[in-house]
Amino acid sequence: MTDAQHTPPAAARREQIRTLIEERGFVRVAQLSRQFGISEVTVRADLNALADDNVVQRVHGGAVAGTAARPAGLERPFEQSMLASSDEKVRIGRAAAALIESDQAVVLDVGTTTTAIAAAMLERDDLQNVVVITNALNIALALEPAIPRFTVVVTGGTLRPLQHSLVDPLAGVVLDRIRADIAFIGCSGVHVTAGVTNVNLPEADVKRRMIATAARTIVVADSSKLGVAQLSRVAPLAEIDTLITGDEADAAVVENLRAAGLRVIQADHAPR
């Protein structure tokens, strides 16, 4: 039998797919193929049609909600965030990874920029005996090829599928029992008076625990996050040792942060 004999008309099916994407944030082609009993070719055609109408955004392996469907101030799914400022995040990741030394314990927070740090760590063959503690399932899996050069510890907790992160309850069990040399913290905003903030409350709680367990805290944030204040305060600037951002950042905002006492490193476009 054909797809048409098993499934609703294309227009009705695409409306159902759009609703699923808005509810879940991200769906995979294979997942929709199984759910609707249609071929992956048909799924891709549906997603492309929805993308042409600007109600979803195509990403590798599936689709995420389009920006028009996401109210201002709400977090984007991880896969959608990966598309934004990707080159800048790669440079920030490399600048951050350059600060890590062998035999250190490193906390990697959830997020696309911290994921770039993990990727940059894999590029450094000189790093040995590094313990990485993370609440991001995607980061733990990304670092798996470096075992046993790296030891990867996952915090535990409750899974938030939108960001592939682990939060309370039980998110702090591991963090309460370790001492890290460096914590790399992601965020939704860095503001001269509001400090480091995040759009999601459960993740902000975990970030605060990460900061408390580390001897040194480094915030990584692409230039779009600077000068922004979000719902949940993670930490005042006084609790942050260093901010790493890109050289795209607004010069006046960077100067204000430095004047407030924050050390700012800008990852530039120079070849590496």
Long-range contacts (C-beta under 8 A, 24 or more apart in sequence): 3-37, 3-38, 3-39, 3-42, 6-37, 6-38, 7-36, 7-37, 7-38, 10-46, 10-49, 13-38, 13-46, 14-46, 14-49, 14-50, 17-43, 17-46, 17-47, 17-50, 18-50, 18-55, 18-56, 21-50, 21-56, 21-63, 21-64, 21-65, 21-69, 22-65, 22-69, 24-161, 25-64, 25-65, 25-76, 25-77, 25-80, 25-161, 25-162, 26-59, 26-62, 26-63, 26-64, 26-77, 26-78, 26-79, 26-80, 26-161, 26-162, 27-62, 27-63, 28-61, 28-62, 29-61, 29-62, 30-61, 31-62, 32-62, 57-83, 59-83, 73-199, 73-230, 73-231, 74-199, 75-162, 75-163, 75-188, 75-199, 75-200, 77-162, 77-163, 78-112, 78-138, 78-162, 78-163, 78-164, 81-111, 81-112, 82-112, 82-115, 84-112, 84-222, 84-224, 85-222, 85-223, 85-224, 85-246, 85-248, 88-222, 88-223, 88-246, 88-248, 88-267, 89-113, 89-116, 89-222, 90-116, 90-119, 90-120, 91-246, 91-267, 91-268, 91-269, 92-116, 92-117, 92-220, 92-221, 92-222, 92-244, 92-245, 92-246, 92-267, 93-117, 93-118, 93-119, 93-120, 93-220, 94-120, 94-123, 94-267, 94-272, 95-244, 95-265, 95-267, 96-120, 96-184, 96-218, 96-220, 96-244, 97-121, 97-123, 97-124, 99-182, 99-218, 100-124, 100-127, 100-130, 100-182, 101-127, 102-126, 102-127, 102-128, 102-129, 102-130, 103-128, 103-129, 103-130, 104-130, 104-131, 104-181, 104-182, 105-130, 105-131, 105-133, 105-178, 105-179, 105-180, 105-181, 105-182, 106-130, 106-131, 106-132, 106-133, 106-180, 106-181, 106-182, 106-183, 106-184, 107-132, 107-133, 107-134, 107-175, 107-180, 107-182, 107-183, 107-184, 107-210, 107-213, 107-214, 108-132, 108-133, 108-134, 108-136, 108-139, 108-184, 109-134, 109-135, 109-136, 109-183, 109-184, 109-185, 109-186, 109-206, 109-207, 109-210, 110-134, 110-135, 110-136, 110-139, 110-163, 110-164, 110-165, 110-166, 110-186, 110-203, 110-206, 111-136, 111-163, 111-186, 111-187, 111-220, 112-186, 113-186, 113-220, 113-221, 113-222, 114-139, 114-184, 114-185, 114-186, 114-220, 115-139, 115-142, 117-184, 117-220, 118-142, 118-143, 121-146, 121-150, 122-146, 133-174, 133-175, 133-178, 133-180, 135-165, 135-166, 135-167, 135-171, 135-206, 135-210, 136-163, 136-164, 136-165, 136-166, 137-164, 137-165, 137-166, 138-164, 153-178, 155-206, 157-206, 160-200, 160-202, 160-203, 163-200, 163-203, 165-203, 165-206, 166-206, 167-202, 167-203, 167-205, 167-206, 168-202, 168-205, 168-206, 171-202, 171-205, 171-206, 171-209, 172-206, 172-209, 175-206, 175-209, 175-210, 175-212, 175-213, 176-209, 176-213, 178-213, 179-213, 179-214, 179-215, 180-210, 180-213, 180-214, 180-215, 181-214, 181-215, 181-216, 182-214, 182-215, 182-216, 182-217, 182-218, 183-210, 183-211, 183-213, 183-214, 183-216, 183-217, 183-218, 184-218, 184-219, 184-220, 185-210, 185-211, 185-217, 185-218, 185-219, 185-220, 185-234, 185-240, 186-219, 186-220, 186-221, 187-219, 187-221, 187-225, 187-230, 187-234, 188-225, 188-228, 188-230, 189-221, 189-225, 189-226, 189-227, 189-228, 189-229, 189-230, 190-219, 190-221, 190-225, 190-226, 190-227, 190-228, 190-237, 190-243, 190-245, 190-257, 191-227, 191-228, 191-229, 192-227, 192-237, 192-253, 192-256, 192-257, 192-260, 193-229, 194-229, 194-233, 195-233, 195-234, 195-235, 195-236, 195-237, 195-239, 195-240, 196-233, 196-234, 196-235, 196-236, 196-237, 196-240, 197-228, 197-229, 197-230, 197-231, 197-232, 197-233, 197-234, 198-230, 198-231, 198-232, 198-234, 199-230, 199-231, 199-232, 200-232, 201-231, 201-232, 204-232, 204-233, 204-234, 207-234, 207-235, 208-234, 208-235, 211-235, 211-239, 216-241, 216-242, 217-241, 217-242, 218-242, 218-243, 218-244, 219-243, 219-244, 220-244, 220-245, 221-245, 222-246, 222-248, 223-248, 223-249, 223-250, 226-250, 226-253, 226-254, 226-257, 227-253, 237-261, 237-262
